[in-house]
Every structure is written in structure tokens, then in C-alpha cells.
Amino acid sequence: MANMQHMMKQMQKMQRDMAKIQDELAQTPVEGTAGGGMVKVTVNGANQVLSVELKPEVVDPDDIEMLQDLIVAATNDAMANAAKLSEDRMGALTKGMKLPGGMGGLF
């Protein structure tokens, strides 16, 4: 019975820690780039786009499609970087924890 209480306390602490990390991630800007830095997109850990920066030389009125592709690529890069940051920070919570059924790596 004491083991179950300990596990419940451990899970409650992990939930509080996860909420704290999620709040921190929402405040953390993460960048993605495309076109050799010609397009930069900044997102946060809550998957919100914060800004888009374009170098003037990438804006070609005769090739809007290329600019659109670069913005998409930079956004996808930023989202992937944010997901990696989230995975790294959340994974640190369960590292070394002994959860029943080998679930330590699932959270």
C-alpha cells in the first residue's frame, strides 16, 4: 500500500513538473530558417507562429511561389525544432523513473 502511495505522489509531482515545462515551452521562442537564412520563422513551444522575417532580396514579385515555399519550409523547420525541444524537456522528466509495465519512456 505504501508503494502505491509513493507512486501516486510521484505521478502528481510529474504532472506538476509537466505543466511547468509546458508553460516554459510556451514562453520559449524557437527559430527555423530556409533559403540559407533568407527566411526566418519564430514559433513557441505551444506551436504558435510569433514572427516571420524575410530578407529583402528574397522578395521577387515574379517568383511568389518560391517565397511561399521558403516560408512553408522555414515554418516546418521551426515546428520541428520546437517539437525536439519539447521532447527533450519532457523526456527528462521520466528518465530513470520506474513506472509499472515499462512505461517510463512513454511520457
Biopython code that builds the backbone (N, CA, C, O; Angstrom):
import numpy as np
from Bio.PDB.StructureBuilder import StructureBuilder

atoms = [
    (1, "MET", "N", (0.820, -1.193, 0.000)),
    (1, "MET", "CA", (0.000, 0.000, 0.000)),
    (1, "MET", "C", (0.871, 1.269, 0.000)),
    (1, "MET", "O", (0.568, 2.243, -0.688)),
    (2, "ALA", "N", (1.956, 1.234, 0.783)),
    (2, "ALA", "CA", (2.857, 2.387, 0.832)),
    (2, "ALA", "C", (3.488, 2.634, -0.534)),
    (2, "ALA", "O", (3.716, 3.780, -0.922)),
    (3, "ASN", "N", (3.769, 1.556, -1.258)),
    (3, "ASN", "CA", (4.349, 1.674, -2.594)),
    (3, "ASN", "C", (3.372, 2.389, -3.536)),
    (3, "ASN", "O", (3.793, 3.201, -4.360)),
    (4, "MET", "N", (2.081, 2.094, -3.422)),
    (4, "MET", "CA", (1.069, 2.722, -4.263)),
    (4, "MET", "C", (0.977, 4.218, -3.936)),
    (4, "MET", "O", (0.857, 5.042, -4.843)),
    (5, "GLN", "N", (1.032, 4.567, -2.650)),
    (5, "GLN", "CA", (1.003, 5.979, -2.252)),
    (5, "GLN", "C", (2.216, 6.715, -2.797)),
    (5, "GLN", "O", (2.101, 7.833, -3.300)),
    (6, "HIS", "N", (3.361, 6.091, -2.696)),
    (6, "HIS", "CA", (4.587, 6.696, -3.220)),
    (6, "HIS", "C", (4.466, 6.922, -4.725)),
    (6, "HIS", "O", (4.850, 7.976, -5.232)),
    (7, "MET", "N", (3.934, 5.938, -5.430)),
    (7, "MET", "CA", (3.785, 6.055, -6.882)),
    (7, "MET", "C", (2.805, 7.176, -7.228)),
    (7, "MET", "O", (3.031, 7.919, -8.184)),
    (8, "MET", "N", (1.711, 7.305, -6.456)),
    (8, "MET", "CA", (0.738, 8.372, -6.720)),
    (8, "MET", "C", (1.372, 9.746, -6.493)),
    (8, "MET", "O", (1.151, 10.667, -7.279)),
    (9, "LYS", "N", (2.149, 9.888, -5.433)),
    (9, "LYS", "CA", (2.839, 11.159, -5.177)),
    (9, "LYS", "C", (3.821, 11.468, -6.294)),
    (9, "LYS", "O", (3.952, 12.616, -6.720)),
    (10, "GLN", "N", (4.507, 10.440, -6.763)),
    (10, "GLN", "CA", (5.474, 10.601, -7.840)),
    (10, "GLN", "C", (4.755, 11.061, -9.122)),
    (10, "GLN", "O", (5.248, 11.935, -9.835)),
    (11, "MET", "N", (3.607, 10.474, -9.402)),
    (11, "MET", "CA", (2.840, 10.847, -10.603)),
    (11, "MET", "C", (2.309, 12.284, -10.482)),
    (11, "MET", "O", (2.318, 13.028, -11.463)),
    (12, "GLN", "N", (1.849, 12.678, -9.285)),
    (12, "GLN", "CA", (1.357, 14.040, -9.086)),
    (12, "GLN", "C", (2.489, 15.051, -9.279)),
    (12, "GLN", "O", (2.293, 16.102, -9.889)),
    (13, "LYS", "N", (3.654, 14.731, -8.764)),
    (13, "LYS", "CA", (4.807, 15.609, -8.950)),
    (13, "LYS", "C", (5.160, 15.717, -10.433)),
    (13, "LYS", "O", (5.455, 16.803, -10.933)),
    (14, "MET", "N", (5.126, 14.580, -11.130)),
    (14, "MET", "CA", (5.435, 14.582, -12.556)),
    (14, "MET", "C", (4.421, 15.444, -13.315)),
    (14, "MET", "O", (4.800, 16.165, -14.238)),
    (15, "GLN", "N", (3.143, 15.381, -12.942)),
    (15, "GLN", "CA", (2.131, 16.208, -13.598)),
    (15, "GLN", "C", (2.410, 17.692, -13.372)),
    (15, "GLN", "O", (2.292, 18.494, -14.299)),
    (16, "ARG", "N", (2.779, 18.060, -12.143)),
    (16, "ARG", "CA", (3.109, 19.464, -11.858)),
    (16, "ARG", "C", (4.331, 19.897, -12.666)),
    (16, "ARG", "O", (4.361, 20.989, -13.232)),
    (17, "ASP", "N", (5.333, 19.025, -12.709)),
    (17, "ASP", "CA", (6.543, 19.339, -13.470)),
    (17, "ASP", "C", (6.235, 19.477, -14.961)),
    (17, "ASP", "O", (6.777, 20.356, -15.631)),
    (18, "MET", "N", (5.366, 18.608, -15.478)),
    (18, "MET", "CA", (4.991, 18.687, -16.898)),
    (18, "MET", "C", (4.278, 20.004, -17.193)),
    (18, "MET", "O", (4.544, 20.641, -18.213)),
    (19, "ALA", "N", (3.375, 20.411, -16.307)),
    (19, "ALA", "CA", (2.653, 21.672, -16.504)),
    (19, "ALA", "C", (3.625, 22.846, -16.498)),
    (19, "ALA", "O", (3.487, 23.777, -17.292)),
    (20, "LYS", "N", (4.607, 22.800, -15.604)),
    (20, "LYS", "CA", (5.604, 23.864, -15.538)),
    (20, "LYS", "C", (6.428, 23.919, -16.828)),
    (20, "LYS", "O", (6.678, 24.994, -17.374)),
    (21, "ILE", "N", (6.837, 22.757, -17.299)),
    (21, "ILE", "CA", (7.619, 22.710, -18.542)),
    (21, "ILE", "C", (6.792, 23.207, -19.719)),
    (21, "ILE", "O", (7.305, 23.938, -20.567)),
    (22, "GLN", "N", (5.516, 22.821, -19.783)),
    (22, "GLN", "CA", (4.657, 23.292, -20.872)),
    (22, "GLN", "C", (4.529, 24.807, -20.847)),
    (22, "GLN", "O", (4.550, 25.447, -21.899)),
    (23, "ASP", "N", (4.396, 25.390, -19.655)),
    (23, "ASP", "CA", (4.338, 26.851, -19.539)),
    (23, "ASP", "C", (5.641, 27.487, -20.024)),
    (23, "ASP", "O", (5.628, 28.488, -20.741)),
    (24, "GLU", "N", (6.763, 26.890, -19.621)),
    (24, "GLU", "CA", (8.064, 27.407, -20.054)),
    (24, "GLU", "C", (8.219, 27.302, -21.565)),
    (24, "GLU", "O", (8.722, 28.225, -22.206)),
    (25, "LEU", "N", (7.790, 26.182, -22.135)),
    (25, "LEU", "CA", (7.892, 25.998, -23.584)),
    (25, "LEU", "C", (7.050, 27.036, -24.329)),
    (25, "LEU", "O", (7.460, 27.533, -25.378)),
    (26, "ALA", "N", (5.878, 27.361, -23.787)),
    (26, "ALA", "CA", (5.011, 28.352, -24.430)),
    (26, "ALA", "C", (5.679, 29.723, -24.464)),
    (26, "ALA", "O", (5.343, 30.558, -25.304)),
    (27, "GLN", "N", (6.627, 29.959, -23.551)),
    (27, "GLN", "CA", (7.339, 31.237, -23.488)),
    (27, "GLN", "C", (8.679, 31.204, -24.219)),
    (27, "GLN", "O", (9.366, 32.222, -24.297)),
    (28, "THR", "N", (9.056, 30.039, -24.755)),
    (28, "THR", "CA", (10.373, 29.882, -25.370)),
    (28, "THR", "C", (10.296, 30.039, -26.886)),
    (28, "THR", "O", (9.640, 29.239, -27.552)),
    (29, "PRO", "N", (10.951, 31.052, -27.440)),
    (29, "PRO", "CA", (10.970, 31.192, -28.897)),
    (29, "PRO", "C", (11.945, 30.199, -29.528)),
    (29, "PRO", "O", (13.043, 29.970, -29.019)),
    (30, "VAL", "N", (11.516, 29.616, -30.647)),
    (30, "VAL", "CA", (12.333, 28.654, -31.385)),
    (30, "VAL", "C", (12.312, 29.081, -32.852)),
    (30, "VAL", "O", (11.252, 29.385, -33.399)),
    (31, "GLU", "N", (13.482, 29.103, -33.482)),
    (31, "GLU", "CA", (13.582, 29.568, -34.864)),
    (31, "GLU", "C", (13.731, 28.429, -35.858)),
    (31, "GLU", "O", (14.235, 27.352, -35.539)),
    (32, "GLY", "N", (13.283, 28.702, -37.051)),
    (32, "GLY", "CA", (13.509, 27.838, -38.196)),
    (32, "GLY", "C", (13.860, 28.719, -39.379)),
    (32, "GLY", "O", (13.377, 29.847, -39.488)),
    (33, "THR", "N", (14.702, 28.203, -40.267)),
    (33, "THR", "CA", (15.121, 29.010, -41.412)),
    (33, "THR", "C", (15.016, 28.207, -42.706)),
    (33, "THR", "O", (14.911, 26.980, -42.704)),
    (34, "ALA", "N", (15.048, 28.945, -43.796)),
    (34, "ALA", "CA", (15.073, 28.334, -45.133)),
    (34, "ALA", "C", (15.784, 29.305, -46.061)),
    (34, "ALA", "O", (15.913, 30.495, -45.776)),
    (35, "GLY", "N", (16.238, 28.761, -47.174)),
    (35, "GLY", "CA", (16.905, 29.602, -48.169)),
    (35, "GLY", "C", (18.191, 30.212, -47.650)),
    (35, "GLY", "O", (18.509, 31.363, -47.947)),
    (36, "GLY", "N", (18.934, 29.430, -46.867)),
    (36, "GLY", "CA", (20.198, 29.936, -46.336)),
    (36, "GLY", "C", (20.022, 31.121, -45.396)),
    (36, "GLY", "O", (20.872, 32.010, -45.335)),
    (37, "GLY", "N", (18.918, 31.126, -44.667)),
    (37, "GLY", "CA", (18.664, 32.211, -43.720)),
    (37, "GLY", "C", (17.901, 33.374, -44.317)),
    (37, "GLY", "O", (17.678, 34.379, -43.642)),
    (38, "MET", "N", (17.500, 33.257, -45.560)),
    (38, "MET", "CA", (16.746, 34.338, -46.211)),
    (38, "MET", "C", (15.345, 34.487, -45.612)),
    (38, "MET", "O", (14.766, 35.574, -45.617)),
    (39, "VAL", "N", (14.809, 33.368, -45.093)),
    (39, "VAL", "CA", (13.502, 33.382, -44.442)),
    (39, "VAL", "C", (13.681, 32.782, -43.054)),
    (39, "VAL", "O", (14.247, 31.700, -42.900)),
    (40, "LYS", "N", (13.188, 33.502, -42.043)),
    (40, "LYS", "CA", (13.277, 33.004, -40.672)),
    (40, "LYS", "C", (11.892, 33.086, -40.042)),
    (40, "LYS", "O", (11.227, 34.121, -40.093)),
    (41, "VAL", "N", (11.474, 31.972, -39.449)),
    (41, "VAL", "CA", (10.193, 31.912, -38.753)),
    (41, "VAL", "C", (10.484, 31.578, -37.293)),
    (41, "VAL", "O", (11.276, 30.685, -36.994)),
    (42, "THR", "N", (9.838, 32.303, -36.398)),
    (42, "THR", "CA", (9.970, 32.047, -34.965)),
    (42, "THR", "C", (8.627, 31.562, -34.444)),
    (42, "THR", "O", (7.589, 32.179, -34.683)),
    (43, "VAL", "N", (8.669, 30.437, -33.724)),
    (43, "VAL", "CA", (7.468, 29.871, -33.102)),
    (43, "VAL", "C", (7.771, 29.699, -31.609)),
    (43, "VAL", "O", (8.897, 29.909, -31.158)),
    (44, "ASN", "N", (6.737, 29.311, -30.859)),
    (44, "ASN", "CA", (6.987, 28.962, -29.461)),
    (44, "ASN", "C", (6.641, 27.491, -29.258)),
    (44, "ASN", "O", (6.162, 26.823, -30.174)),
    (45, "GLY", "N", (6.885, 27.002, -28.064)),
    (45, "GLY", "CA", (6.633, 25.599, -27.766)),
    (45, "GLY", "C", (5.167, 25.219, -27.755)),
    (45, "GLY", "O", (4.836, 24.040, -27.636)),
    (46, "ALA", "N", (4.280, 26.200, -27.877)),
    (46, "ALA", "CA", (2.847, 25.939, -27.968)),
    (46, "ALA", "C", (2.395, 25.935, -29.431)),
    (46, "ALA", "O", (1.199, 26.012, -29.715)),
    (47, "ASN", "N", (3.349, 25.845, -30.348)),
    (47, "ASN", "CA", (3.092, 25.799, -31.796)),
    (47, "ASN", "C", (2.364, 27.039, -32.319)),
    (47, "ASN", "O", (1.494, 26.943, -33.185)),
    (48, "GLN", "N", (2.729, 28.183, -31.789)),
    (48, "GLN", "CA", (2.195, 29.442, -32.282)),
    (48, "GLN", "C", (3.303, 30.167, -33.047)),
    (48, "GLN", "O", (4.429, 30.271, -32.561)),
    (49, "VAL", "N", (2.987, 30.661, -34.227)),
    (49, "VAL", "CA", (3.956, 31.433, -35.007)),
    (49, "VAL", "C", (4.033, 32.820, -34.382)),
    (49, "VAL", "O", (3.021, 33.507, -34.241)),
    (50, "LEU", "N", (5.243, 33.220, -34.010)),
    (50, "LEU", "CA", (5.455, 34.516, -33.369)),
    (50, "LEU", "C", (5.884, 35.587, -34.365)),
    (50, "LEU", "O", (5.485, 36.746, -34.254)),
    (51, "SER", "N", (6.708, 35.186, -35.347)),
    (51, "SER", "CA", (7.159, 36.172, -36.330)),
    (51, "SER", "C", (7.678, 35.482, -37.583)),
    (51, "SER", "O", (8.068, 34.315, -37.568)),
    (52, "VAL", "N", (7.667, 36.249, -38.667)),
    (52, "VAL", "CA", (8.234, 35.819, -39.946)),
    (52, "VAL", "C", (9.125, 36.960, -40.416)),
    (52, "VAL", "O", (8.678, 38.102, -40.521)),
    (53, "GLU", "N", (10.386, 36.647, -40.699)),
    (53, "GLU", "CA", (11.323, 37.652, -41.194)),
    (53, "GLU", "C", (11.793, 37.256, -42.585)),
    (53, "GLU", "O", (12.162, 36.107, -42.826)),
    (54, "LEU", "N", (11.774, 38.224, -43.496)),
    (54, "LEU", "CA", (12.208, 37.996, -44.875)),
    (54, "LEU", "C", (13.325, 38.976, -45.216)),
    (54, "LEU", "O", (13.211, 40.174, -44.956)),
    (55, "LYS", "N", (14.395, 38.465, -45.793)),
    (55, "LYS", "CA", (15.439, 39.358, -46.317)),
    (55, "LYS", "C", (14.874, 39.990, -47.587)),
    (55, "LYS", "O", (14.227, 39.302, -48.376)),
    (56, "PRO", "N", (15.101, 41.272, -47.797)),
    (56, "PRO", "CA", (14.527, 41.958, -48.967)),
    (56, "PRO", "C", (14.862, 41.283, -50.297)),
    (56, "PRO", "O", (14.046, 41.278, -51.219)),
    (57, "GLU", "N", (16.062, 40.718, -50.391)),
    (57, "GLU", "CA", (16.459, 40.125, -51.673)),
    (57, "GLU", "C", (15.719, 38.835, -52.012)),
    (57, "GLU", "O", (15.804, 38.363, -53.146)),
    (58, "VAL", "N", (14.995, 38.255, -51.056)),
    (58, "VAL", "CA", (14.242, 37.036, -51.344)),
    (58, "VAL", "C", (12.860, 37.356, -51.929)),
    (58, "VAL", "O", (12.171, 36.472, -52.439)),
    (59, "VAL", "N", (12.473, 38.614, -51.848)),
    (59, "VAL", "CA", (11.157, 39.018, -52.355)),
    (59, "VAL", "C", (11.274, 39.368, -53.842)),
    (59, "VAL", "O", (11.766, 40.434, -54.213)),
    (60, "ASP", "N", (10.811, 38.449, -54.667)),
    (60, "ASP", "CA", (10.832, 38.630, -56.118)),
    (60, "ASP", "C", (9.383, 38.580, -56.599)),
    (60, "ASP", "O", (8.767, 37.514, -56.589)),
    (61, "PRO", "N", (8.839, 39.707, -57.017)),
    (61, "PRO", "CA", (7.428, 39.722, -57.449)),
    (61, "PRO", "C", (7.137, 38.749, -58.592)),
    (61, "PRO", "O", (5.988, 38.353, -58.791)),
    (62, "ASP", "N", (8.164, 38.365, -59.337)),
    (62, "ASP", "CA", (7.959, 37.435, -60.440)),
    (62, "ASP", "C", (8.055, 35.979, -59.998)),
    (62, "ASP", "O", (7.838, 35.077, -60.806)),
    (63, "ASP", "N", (8.377, 35.732, -58.715)),
    (63, "ASP", "CA", (8.504, 34.360, -58.235)),
    (63, "ASP", "C", (7.931, 34.235, -56.807)),
    (63, "ASP", "O", (8.629, 33.850, -55.869)),
    (64, "ILE", "N", (6.673, 34.564, -56.684)),
    (64, "ILE", "CA", (5.985, 34.485, -55.388)),
    (64, "ILE", "C", (5.946, 33.043, -54.897)),
    (64, "ILE", "O", (6.011, 32.797, -53.692)),
    (65, "GLU", "N", (5.841, 32.102, -55.804)),
    (65, "GLU", "CA", (5.760, 30.687, -55.418)),
    (65, "GLU", "C", (7.005, 30.243, -54.644)),
    (65, "GLU", "O", (6.896, 29.488, -53.678)),
    (66, "MET", "N", (8.174, 30.701, -55.059)),
    (66, "MET", "CA", (9.399, 30.337, -54.345)),
    (66, "MET", "C", (9.362, 30.894, -52.922)),
    (66, "MET", "O", (9.737, 30.198, -51.978)),
    (67, "LEU", "N", (8.916, 32.137, -52.761)),
    (67, "LEU", "CA", (8.825, 32.751, -51.438)),
    (67, "LEU", "C", (7.841, 31.978, -50.558)),
    (67, "LEU", "O", (8.113, 31.739, -49.381)),
    (68, "GLN", "N", (6.722, 31.596, -51.117)),
    (68, "GLN", "CA", (5.748, 30.806, -50.364)),
    (68, "GLN", "C", (6.362, 29.483, -49.906)),
    (68, "GLN", "O", (6.176, 29.069, -48.762)),
    (69, "ASP", "N", (7.085, 28.830, -50.795)),
    (69, "ASP", "CA", (7.740, 27.560, -50.450)),
    (69, "ASP", "C", (8.768, 27.754, -49.340)),
    (69, "ASP", "O", (8.875, 26.914, -48.446)),
    (70, "LEU", "N", (9.520, 28.841, -49.384)),
    (70, "LEU", "CA", (10.519, 29.113, -48.351)),
    (70, "LEU", "C", (9.866, 29.384, -46.996)),
    (70, "LEU", "O", (10.374, 28.955, -45.961)),
    (71, "ILE", "N", (8.745, 30.092, -47.006)),
    (71, "ILE", "CA", (8.034, 30.358, -45.752)),
    (71, "ILE", "C", (7.514, 29.052, -45.155)),
    (71, "ILE", "O", (7.615, 28.835, -43.948)),
    (72, "VAL", "N", (6.964, 28.191, -45.992)),
    (72, "VAL", "CA", (6.486, 26.889, -45.511)),
    (72, "VAL", "C", (7.650, 26.074, -44.954)),
    (72, "VAL", "O", (7.534, 25.477, -43.884)),
    (73, "ALA", "N", (8.768, 26.049, -45.675)),
    (73, "ALA", "CA", (9.933, 25.277, -45.231)),
    (73, "ALA", "C", (10.470, 25.813, -43.902)),
    (73, "ALA", "O", (10.804, 25.031, -43.013)),
    (74, "ALA", "N", (10.555, 27.122, -43.761)),
    (74, "ALA", "CA", (11.059, 27.713, -42.518)),
    (74, "ALA", "C", (10.098, 27.445, -41.359)),
    (74, "ALA", "O", (10.534, 27.199, -40.234)),
    (75, "THR", "N", (8.809, 27.491, -41.626)),
    (75, "THR", "CA", (7.810, 27.206, -40.594)),
    (75, "THR", "C", (7.907, 25.753, -40.153)),
    (75, "THR", "O", (7.879, 25.458, -38.958)),
    (76, "ASN", "N", (8.018, 24.851, -41.112)),
    (76, "ASN", "CA", (8.163, 23.431, -40.768)),
    (76, "ASN", "C", (9.446, 23.175, -39.980)),
    (76, "ASN", "O", (9.454, 22.357, -39.061)),
    (77, "ASP", "N", (10.518, 23.860, -40.329)),
    (77, "ASP", "CA", (11.779, 23.727, -39.610)),
    (77, "ASP", "C", (11.627, 24.216, -38.169)),
    (77, "ASP", "O", (12.099, 23.565, -37.236)),
    (78, "ALA", "N", (10.972, 25.357, -37.993)),
    (78, "ALA", "CA", (10.761, 25.899, -36.648)),
    (78, "ALA", "C", (9.890, 24.962, -35.818)),
    (78, "ALA", "O", (10.180, 24.730, -34.644)),
    (79, "MET", "N", (8.832, 24.422, -36.410)),
    (79, "MET", "CA", (7.951, 23.495, -35.686)),
    (79, "MET", "C", (8.700, 22.223, -35.292)),
    (79, "MET", "O", (8.504, 21.704, -34.193)),
    (80, "ALA", "N", (9.548, 21.723, -36.175)),
    (80, "ALA", "CA", (10.334, 20.530, -35.867)),
    (80, "ALA", "C", (11.319, 20.825, -34.731)),
    (80, "ALA", "O", (11.523, 19.985, -33.854)),
    (81, "ASN", "N", (11.924, 22.007, -34.746)),
    (81, "ASN", "CA", (12.842, 22.394, -33.674)),
    (81, "ASN", "C", (12.108, 22.535, -32.345)),
    (81, "ASN", "O", (12.636, 22.157, -31.299)),
    (82, "ALA", "N", (10.894, 23.079, -32.382)),
    (82, "ALA", "CA", (10.090, 23.218, -31.162)),
    (82, "ALA", "C", (9.680, 21.845, -30.625)),
    (82, "ALA", "O", (9.686, 21.623, -29.415)),
    (83, "ALA", "N", (9.325, 20.931, -31.521)),
    (83, "ALA", "CA", (8.942, 19.574, -31.103)),
    (83, "ALA", "C", (10.129, 18.860, -30.462)),
    (83, "ALA", "O", (9.964, 18.153, -29.468)),
    (84, "LYS", "N", (11.311, 19.038, -31.018)),
    (84, "LYS", "CA", (12.516, 18.425, -30.466)),
    (84, "LYS", "C", (12.811, 18.984, -29.078)),
    (84, "LYS", "O", (13.149, 18.235, -28.161)),
    (85, "LEU", "N", (12.684, 20.293, -28.926)),
    (85, "LEU", "CA", (12.900, 20.922, -27.622)),
    (85, "LEU", "C", (11.907, 20.379, -26.602)),
    (85, "LEU", "O", (12.283, 20.064, -25.473)),
    (86, "SER", "N", (10.651, 20.270, -26.993)),
    (86, "SER", "CA", (9.618, 19.741, -26.099)),
    (86, "SER", "C", (9.910, 18.299, -25.727)),
    (86, "SER", "O", (9.802, 17.921, -24.560)),
    (87, "GLU", "N", (10.276, 17.501, -26.703)),
    (87, "GLU", "CA", (10.603, 16.088, -26.462)),
    (87, "GLU", "C", (11.783, 15.958, -25.496)),
    (87, "GLU", "O", (11.767, 15.119, -24.595)),
    (88, "ASP", "N", (12.793, 16.785, -25.691)),
    (88, "ASP", "CA", (13.970, 16.741, -24.816)),
    (88, "ASP", "C", (13.609, 17.109, -23.379)),
    (88, "ASP", "O", (14.034, 16.445, -22.434)),
    (89, "ARG", "N", (12.828, 18.167, -23.225)),
    (89, "ARG", "CA", (12.491, 18.625, -21.867)),
    (89, "ARG", "C", (11.502, 17.683, -21.177)),
    (89, "ARG", "O", (11.639, 17.410, -19.984)),
    (90, "MET", "N", (10.520, 17.191, -21.909)),
    (90, "MET", "CA", (9.547, 16.279, -21.304)),
    (90, "MET", "C", (10.190, 14.918, -21.033)),
    (90, "MET", "O", (9.892, 14.287, -20.019)),
    (91, "GLY", "N", (11.055, 14.466, -21.916)),
    (91, "GLY", "CA", (11.718, 13.181, -21.738)),
    (91, "GLY", "C", (12.596, 13.159, -20.504)),
    (91, "GLY", "O", (12.798, 12.107, -19.899)),
    (92, "ALA", "N", (13.116, 14.315, -20.130)),
    (92, "ALA", "CA", (13.960, 14.396, -18.943)),
    (92, "ALA", "C", (13.163, 14.097, -17.672)),
    (92, "ALA", "O", (13.734, 13.675, -16.666)),
    (93, "LEU", "N", (11.851, 14.313, -17.716)),
    (93, "LEU", "CA", (11.010, 14.050, -16.542)),
    (93, "LEU", "C", (10.957, 12.573, -16.181)),
    (93, "LEU", "O", (11.032, 12.212, -15.006)),
    (94, "THR", "N", (10.827, 11.725, -17.187)),
    (94, "THR", "CA", (10.620, 10.305, -16.916)),
    (94, "THR", "C", (11.903, 9.494, -16.992)),
    (94, "THR", "O", (11.890, 8.286, -16.755)),
    (95, "LYS", "N", (12.997, 10.140, -17.316)),
    (95, "LYS", "CA", (14.264, 9.423, -17.412)),
    (95, "LYS", "C", (14.624, 8.827, -16.052)),
    (95, "LYS", "O", (14.719, 9.535, -15.049)),
    (96, "GLY", "N", (14.816, 7.544, -16.044)),
    (96, "GLY", "CA", (15.210, 6.870, -14.823)),
    (96, "GLY", "C", (14.064, 6.500, -13.901)),
    (96, "GLY", "O", (14.277, 5.846, -12.880)),
    (97, "MET", "N", (12.841, 6.912, -14.249)),
    (97, "MET", "CA", (11.700, 6.562, -13.395)),
    (97, "MET", "C", (11.315, 5.114, -13.624)),
    (97, "MET", "O", (11.385, 4.623, -14.750)),
    (98, "LYS", "N", (10.919, 4.442, -12.589)),
    (98, "LYS", "CA", (10.468, 3.062, -12.694)),
    (98, "LYS", "C", (8.955, 3.045, -12.597)),
    (98, "LYS", "O", (8.388, 2.983, -11.507)),
    (99, "LEU", "N", (8.315, 3.100, -13.747)),
    (99, "LEU", "CA", (6.860, 3.055, -13.796)),
    (99, "LEU", "C", (6.427, 1.641, -14.132)),
    (99, "LEU", "O", (7.159, 0.903, -14.792)),
    (100, "PRO", "N", (5.242, 1.259, -13.681)),
    (100, "PRO", "CA", (4.789, -0.097, -13.942)),
    (100, "PRO", "C", (4.660, -0.389, -15.433)),
    (100, "PRO", "O", (4.285, 0.488, -16.212)),
    (101, "GLY", "N", (4.968, -1.607, -15.822)),
    (101, "GLY", "CA", (4.801, -2.020, -17.211)),
    (101, "GLY", "C", (5.813, -1.407, -18.155)),
    (101, "GLY", "O", (5.603, -1.423, -19.368)),
    (102, "GLY", "N", (6.898, -0.870, -17.640)),
    (102, "GLY", "CA", (7.925, -0.301, -18.520)),
    (102, "GLY", "C", (7.474, 0.957, -19.220)),
    (102, "GLY", "O", (7.920, 1.232, -20.333)),
    (103, "MET", "N", (6.587, 1.741, -18.590)),
    (103, "MET", "CA", (6.027, 2.930, -19.217)),
    (103, "MET", "C", (6.900, 4.165, -19.067)),
    (103, "MET", "O", (6.494, 5.254, -19.475)),
    (104, "GLY", "N", (8.095, 4.024, -18.489)),
    (104, "GLY", "CA", (8.954, 5.174, -18.238)),
    (104, "GLY", "C", (9.275, 5.989, -19.461)),
    (104, "GLY", "O", (9.450, 7.201, -19.338)),
    (105, "GLY", "N", (9.365, 5.397, -20.639)),
    (105, "GLY", "CA", (9.699, 6.140, -21.838)),
    (105, "GLY", "C", (8.509, 6.643, -22.624)),
    (105, "GLY", "O", (8.675, 7.253, -23.680)),
    (106, "LEU", "N", (7.290, 6.393, -22.115)),
    (106, "LEU", "CA", (6.111, 6.780, -22.889)),
    (106, "LEU", "C", (5.629, 8.176, -22.601)),
    (106, "LEU", "O", (4.789, 8.678, -23.348)),
    (107, "PHE", "N", (6.098, 8.830, -21.577)),
    (107, "PHE", "CA", (5.572, 10.152, -21.218)),
    (107, "PHE", "C", (6.495, 11.231, -21.628)),
    (107, "PHE", "O", (6.209, 12.407, -21.403)),
]
sb = StructureBuilder()
sb.init_structure("model")
sb.init_model(0)
sb.init_chain("A")
sb.init_seg("    ")
for serial, (resi, resn, name, xyz) in enumerate(atoms, 1):
    if name == "N":
        sb.init_residue(resn, " ", resi, " ")
    sb.init_atom(name, np.array(xyz, "f"), 0.0, 1.0, " ", f" {name:<3s}", serial, name[0])
structure = sb.get_structure()
